[in-house]
Amino acid sequence: MIKTLNIAFDLVDFRYYIGATDFGTEGYWYWVHSGQNLIFTNWKVNEPRGRFYENCAWKLGIGVQYKWIDISCAEPAAYLCEKDGK
């Protein structure tokens, strides 16, 4: 699955919301859809920066090796969705 996603990102070097946030408790990152803690992370160096207004995680494109950054949830960006494999 990860390999498939990376191929898609190769086609468009863009930023995507990935559905992770630390809204409510700064520094406590969890998945919005389930409320579960992040087990895997791929933060860019010096990220997340811990600013109170940067509560959403973006996945960056190939130019920065698909790393994550924290950003304001009000920033316009595309998003990734999880689909049930059934």
N, C-alpha and C positions, 0 to 999 in steps of 0.2 A: 504494500500500500504506500509506504513512504517513497519508494522508488517511483511509483506512478505519479505521485504528487510533485516530486522534483522535476520530472520530465515536463509536466504542465507548466511549472514555473520557469523552465528554460525558455518556453515559447514567449512568455510575457514577463519581462523583468519589472515587477510591480510589487506593491505592498498590499497585504491582505490582513484583515482581522481574522484571528484564529479562534476566538471564543474564550479566551482566558482573561481574567481580570483580578485586580486586588481591591476593587471597590468595597468599601466598608471597613477593611483592616489593611492599612498600608503594609506592603511587603508579604502579605499572605495571598499567594496566587492560587486561583482555583478555576475550574471550568464552569462557565455560566450555565450550561445545559444540565449539569449534574450536581454542581456544588462540590465536587471532589477535588482534592489537592492535585496540583500538577506533579506527576511522578517524573516525567521526562521534560527537560527544558533545553533550549538551544539559544540562550541569551547571547547577544553580541557583547564584546568586551565593554565593561563599564555600564552594562544594563542588567536589570532595570535600575533606573537612576533614583527611584524612590521619591519622586515628586508627587504630591497629593493630587495633582490634577492629571497625572498620567496613569490612568487606571485600566487601560486596555492594551493587549499585546498584539503587535503586528508581526507577521512573518515577511521578511524582506526577500528580494529575488536573488538571482544567481550572482549579481555584482558583489554581494556581501555574504555569499555562501549560505543563503537561506537562514540567516540568524534572526533572532527575535529582538524587538525593542519594545519598551513601554511608551505609550503615546496617549494623548487625550482621546477619549471616546467620541469626541465631537469632530475629530478630523475625518474628512471624507476619504473613504477607501473601499475597495472591494472586500468581500468576505468569503471564507470557506465554510462549507456546511458538512456535517457528518451525515451519512446516509446509512440506514440499516441495511445490511447485506442480504436480508431475506427477500 
